[in-house]
Amino acid sequence: MLDICHRLTKKEDISGVHGICFIVSDGAPVVSQPRELIKNLDDLPLPATHLLDYESYLRPPGLFRGMAMDRIAAIATSRGCPFHCAYCGGRQLYKGRVRFRSVQSIKNELEYLVNSHRIRGLWIIDECFTLDEKRALEIAGVIAEYGLVWGMQTRVDLLDESMVTHFKKCGCMEINFGVESGVDRILGILKKGTTKEAAALAFSWCRDAGVRTTANFMIGTPTESESDIHETFEFSKQLKASYTIFHITTPLPGTELYDHALAAGLMREQREFDDAWVHRASKGPLMTTEIPPEKLMRIRARFQNFYFVRNYLHWRNVRYGLHILCKLLRSPAILKRSLQAYRQHRRLDSFIETMVALINKTGR
């Protein structure tokens, strides 16, 4: 973006900027050469939050799943992931490389966020925060120095009991896991590289330590049968996560799953990239699988409604719930659109998410 802005300011041609796509006068798309990744993330300045209405982003419900909290900021301590999950575009985006910020750089950002924005907590958006165990433990200690609560995401096989215990002592409130399936055969197809046993262990450690968990699952994977999906559902009950969510398996462009879907005739080559590609709010599966699309969506809605109370029943949500109720009484239009979302998806969480998004939008 910096290169583009410099060239536009000088009225220069942007075609020489690497890593962009643009449309020329005759309507044809042009893709420039790939851009080299930044080698040292510490060379980047801190995010310019002072140029934004940053307070709007610190309002509830915040970044923790199913728990309304304010003044929670997002921070990235690394970029990239070395694993080979068939459904993830991260490997294509980051070329399989992982780059870490220094602990001092992270401490500088925390100090800025605490002093300038009075944050109370953090959500670490790294794909796998615990890739480097020693570094993750050190960062947890730095966060503890500021008295912040925090959460992060990682893999079930990149954690052990002692790490969870240390994270809890350092203020960790929640860990987000991509479990994906409760069937090892499906995990193999997705090239996840983990097992049901590893997931069960990770969730048990978190429960014992008092750390909240989010369990992400995918249904509608090629060759996945209805019995496989129900086995995943039963496994999700065993994990007893604080927040459980089921996504429709989505073949994102650039992924191995996308290439497989095209080669196997499970999907047409040209698709408009509309809201159907948003796996959370998807109106239906993009691939033809063993289960008819309408039935798959009904199954997903039933699973998600089963977890609705557990996902959102938390004392921290009481005050925010009253705030939402007041907003609804003042704006029947928001209630109407939220009800429309529920009728479309038949999911209670779709009603809640639509309502919160509309309220936040009007607030900004």
C-alpha positions in Angstrom: 0.0 0.0 0.0 2.9 2.4 0.8 4.3 1.8 -2.7 0.9 2.4 -4.3 0.3 5.6 -2.4 3.8 6.9 -3.3 3.2 6.2 -7.0 -0.3 7.7 -7.1 0.9 10.8 -5.3 3.5 11.3 -8.0 1.0 10.3 -10.7 3.2 7.4 -11.7 2.1 4.0 -13.1 1.4 1.4 -10.4 2.1 -1.6 -12.7 5.6 -1.8 -11.4 4.4 -2.5 -7.8 4.9 -6.2 -7.0 2.1 -8.2 -5.3 -1.0 -6.4 -6.6 -3.9 -7.0 -9.0 -5.5 -4.3 -11.0 -7.8 -3.8 -14.0 -6.6 -1.9 -17.0 -8.7 0.4 -19.2 -10.1 -2.4 -21.4 -11.4 -4.3 -18.3 -8.7 -7.0 -18.3 -7.2 -8.0 -14.9 -3.5 -7.8 -14.5 -1.5 -9.6 -11.8 1.9 -8.2 -11.0 5.0 -10.3 -9.9 4.8 -11.8 -6.4 6.0 -9.5 -3.6 8.9 -10.6 -1.4 8.0 -11.1 2.2 9.3 -8.7 4.8 12.3 -10.4 6.4 12.4 -8.6 9.7 9.0 -7.7 11.2 10.6 -5.4 13.7 11.3 -3.0 10.8 7.6 -2.2 10.7 6.3 0.6 12.8 3.6 0.0 15.4 0.0 0.2 14.0 -1.1 3.8 13.7 -4.2 3.4 15.9 -4.2 7.1 16.6 -5.3 7.7 13.0 -8.5 5.6 13.7 -11.5 5.9 15.9 -9.9 3.2 17.9 -12.4 3.4 20.7 -15.0 1.9 18.5 -13.0 -1.3 18.2 -12.6 -1.6 22.0 -16.3 -1.9 22.7 -18.0 -5.1 23.6 -18.5 -7.8 22.7 -14.8 -7.9 22.0 -12.6 -10.7 20.6 -13.2 -13.5 23.1 -15.7 -16.1 21.8 -19.1 -15.9 23.4 -18.0 -13.5 26.2 -18.6 -9.8 26.1 -15.6 -7.8 27.2 -14.5 -4.3 26.4 -11.0 -2.7 25.8 -9.6 -5.9 24.2 -7.0 -5.2 21.5 -5.7 -7.5 18.8 -1.9 -8.0 18.4 0.2 -10.1 16.0 3.4 -11.5 17.4 4.3 -13.5 14.3 3.2 -14.2 10.7 2.9 -17.5 8.9 2.4 -21.2 9.6 4.6 -24.2 8.6 1.9 -26.8 8.4 0.1 -28.2 5.4 -3.6 -28.1 6.1 -5.4 -28.6 2.8 -8.1 -26.0 3.5 -5.9 -23.1 4.6 -4.7 -20.3 2.5 -2.0 -19.3 4.9 0.7 -21.5 3.4 0.1 -19.9 0.0 0.0 -16.4 1.4 3.2 -16.8 3.5 5.0 -19.4 1.3 5.2 -21.8 4.3 7.5 -19.4 6.2 7.2 -18.2 9.7 8.5 -14.9 10.9 8.6 -13.8 14.5 8.7 -10.3 16.1 11.1 -9.8 18.9 9.8 -9.9 22.4 11.0 -6.3 22.9 8.9 -5.2 19.9 5.9 -6.8 21.4 6.6 -5.2 24.8 6.8 -1.8 23.0 3.4 -2.3 21.5 1.8 -3.4 24.8 3.2 -0.4 26.5 1.8 1.9 23.8 -1.7 0.2 23.9 -1.9 0.3 27.7 -0.8 4.0 27.9 -2.6 5.3 24.9 -5.8 3.3 24.9 -6.1 1.9 28.4 -6.6 -1.6 27.2 -7.5 -4.4 29.6 -6.8 -7.4 27.5 -5.3 -8.8 24.3 -6.3 -11.3 21.6 -3.2 -12.7 19.9 -4.1 -13.3 16.3 -1.0 -15.5 15.4 -2.0 -18.7 13.5 0.0 -20.8 16.0 1.1 -18.8 19.0 2.9 -21.7 20.6 5.1 -22.7 17.6 8.2 -21.6 19.6 7.5 -22.8 23.2 10.2 -20.8 24.9 9.2 -17.6 23.1 5.5 -18.1 23.9 6.2 -18.6 27.6 8.4 -15.4 27.6 5.7 -13.4 25.9 3.1 -14.6 28.4 5.3 -13.3 31.2 5.6 -9.9 29.5 1.8 -9.7 29.2 1.5 -10.6 32.9 3.7 -7.6 33.8 0.9 -5.4 32.5 -1.8 -7.2 34.3 -3.8 -8.0 31.1 -6.1 -10.8 30.4 -5.5 -12.5 27.0 -6.3 -15.2 24.6 -4.8 -16.9 21.6 -5.1 -19.6 19.1 -2.9 -22.6 18.4 -2.9 -26.3 17.4 -3.9 -29.1 19.8 -0.5 -30.7 19.3 1.5 -27.6 20.1 0.6 -27.5 23.8 1.3 -29.4 26.9 0.0 -29.3 30.5 2.8 -27.2 31.9 2.4 -24.6 29.2 -1.3 -24.3 29.9 -0.7 -23.9 33.6 1.9 -21.2 33.0 -0.4 -19.3 30.6 -3.2 -19.4 33.2 -0.9 -17.9 35.8 0.0 -15.2 33.3 -3.6 -14.2 32.7 -4.6 -16.4 29.8 -8.4 -16.6 29.7 -9.1 -18.5 26.4 -7.4 -20.7 23.8 -8.9 -21.1 20.4 -8.3 -24.5 18.7 -9.0 -25.8 15.2 -10.2 -29.3 15.9 -11.9 -29.6 12.5 -13.2 -33.2 12.9 -13.8 -36.0 15.3 -12.9 -38.6 12.7 -9.2 -39.3 12.2 -9.8 -40.3 8.6 -11.3 -36.9 7.8 -8.4 -35.2 9.6 -6.1 -37.1 7.3 -8.0 -35.9 4.2 -7.7 -32.3 5.5 -4.0 -32.9 6.2 -4.4 -31.5 9.6 -1.7 -33.6 11.1 -3.4 -34.0 14.4 -5.6 -36.7 16.0 -8.7 -37.0 18.2 -6.5 -38.1 21.1 -4.4 -35.0 20.9 -7.5 -32.8 20.9 -9.0 -34.6 23.9 -5.7 -34.1 25.9 -5.4 -30.4 25.0 -9.0 -29.7 26.1 -8.6 -31.7 29.3 -5.5 -29.7 30.3 -7.4 -26.4 29.7 -10.4 -27.5 31.7 -8.1 -28.6 34.6 -6.3 -25.2 34.5 -9.5 -23.2 34.3 -8.8 -21.8 30.8 -11.7 -21.3 28.5 -11.6 -23.0 25.1 -13.1 -22.6 21.6 -13.5 -25.7 19.5 -13.8 -25.1 15.7 -15.2 -27.9 13.6 -15.7 -28.3 9.8 -18.5 -30.4 8.2 -19.0 -31.1 4.5 -15.5 -32.3 3.7 -15.2 -34.5 0.5 -16.0 -38.2 1.3 -17.4 -37.3 4.7 -20.6 -39.3 5.4 -23.5 -38.3 7.6 -22.3 -40.9 10.2 -18.8 -39.2 10.2 -20.5 -35.8 10.9 -22.5 -37.3 13.8 -19.3 -38.9 15.2 -17.7 -35.4 15.1 -20.8 -34.0 16.9 -20.5 -36.7 19.7 -16.8 -36.0 20.0 -17.5 -32.2 20.4 -19.6 -33.1 23.4 -16.7 -34.9 25.0 -14.4 -31.9 24.7 -16.8 -29.7 26.7 -15.5 -26.5 25.1 -16.6 -23.1 26.4 -17.6 -22.2 22.9 -18.2 -24.6 20.0 -18.7 -23.7 16.4 -19.4 -25.7 13.2 -18.3 -24.3 9.9 -19.0 -25.5 6.4 -15.8 -26.8 4.7 -14.9 -24.0 2.3 -12.4 -24.6 -0.6 -10.7 -21.2 -0.6 -8.9 -20.3 -3.8 -5.2 -21.1 -3.7 -5.6 -24.0 -1.3 -5.1 -27.7 -2.0 -8.7 -28.3 -1.3 -9.8 -25.8 -3.9 -7.6 -27.6 -6.5 -9.0 -31.0 -5.5 -12.6 -29.7 -5.7 -12.0 -28.5 -9.3 -10.1 -31.6 -10.4 -12.8 -34.0 -8.9 -15.7 -32.0 -10.4 -17.0 -31.0 -7.0 -17.1 -27.4 -7.9 -17.3 -25.2 -11.0 -14.1 -23.3 -11.9 -15.6 -19.8 -12.0 -17.5 -18.6 -9.0 -18.4 -15.1 -8.0 -16.7 -14.3 -4.7 -19.7 -13.2 -2.7 -21.0 -13.8 0.8 -21.3 -17.5 0.1 -17.5 -17.8 0.5 -17.7 -16.5 4.1 -17.6 -19.8 5.9 -19.3 -18.4 9.1 -22.3 -16.9 7.3 -22.3 -19.2 4.3 -25.8 -19.7 2.7 -24.7 -23.2 1.6 -21.8 -25.5 0.7 -19.7 -24.5 -2.3 -18.7 -28.1 -3.1 -20.8 -31.1 -4.0 -20.3 -33.7 -1.3 -21.8 -36.9 0.0 -24.6 -35.0 1.8 -27.2 -32.8 -0.1 -26.6 -29.1 0.5 -29.9 -28.4 2.2 -29.5 -31.3 4.5 -26.0 -30.3 5.4 -27.2 -26.8 6.4 -30.0 -28.3 8.5 -27.5 -30.5 10.3 -25.2 -27.5 10.9 -28.1 -25.4 12.3 -29.1 -28.2 14.6 -25.6 -28.6 16.0 -25.1 -24.9 16.5 -28.5 -24.4 18.2 -27.6 -27.3 20.5 -24.6 -25.3 21.8 -26.3 -21.9 21.8 -26.9 -21.7 25.6 -23.5 -23.0 26.5 -21.8 -20.7 24.0 -23.4 -17.5 25.4 -24.4 -18.2 29.0 -21.8 -16.3 30.9 -22.1 -13.7 33.7 -20.1 -11.2 31.7 -22.8 -11.2 29.1 -25.6 -10.0 31.4 -24.7 -6.3 31.2 -24.1 -6.4 27.5 -27.3 -8.3 27.0 -29.2 -5.5 28.7 -27.4 -3.0 26.5 -28.5 -5.0 23.4 -32.1 -5.1 24.6 -32.2 -1.3 25.0 -30.8 -0.9 21.4 -33.4 -3.3 20.0 -36.3 -1.3 21.7 -35.0 1.8 20.0 -34.4 0.2 16.6 -37.1 -2.2 15.4 -35.3 -2.3 12.1 -32.3 -4.1 13.6 -34.7 -6.7 15.2 -36.4 -7.2 11.9 -33.1 -7.9 10.0 -31.8 -10.1 12.8 -35.0 -12.2 12.6 -34.6 -12.4 8.8 -31.1 -13.8 9.4 -32.5 -16.4 11.7 -35.2 -17.4 9.2 -32.5 -17.8 6.5 -30.0 -19.9 8.5 -32.3 -21.3 11.2 -29.5 -20.7 13.7 -29.9 -18.7 16.9 -26.3 -17.6 16.8 -27.0 -16.1 13.4 -29.7 -13.9 15.0 -27.2 -12.8 17.7 -24.3 -12.1 15.3 -26.4 -10.1 12.9 -27.9 -8.1 15.7 -24.5 -7.3 17.2 -23.0 -6.4 13.8 -25.8 -4.0 13.0 -25.7 -2.4 16.5 -21.9 -1.9 16.2 -22.3 -0.5 12.7 -24.8 2.1 13.9 -22.6 2.9 16.9 -19.7 3.8 14.5 
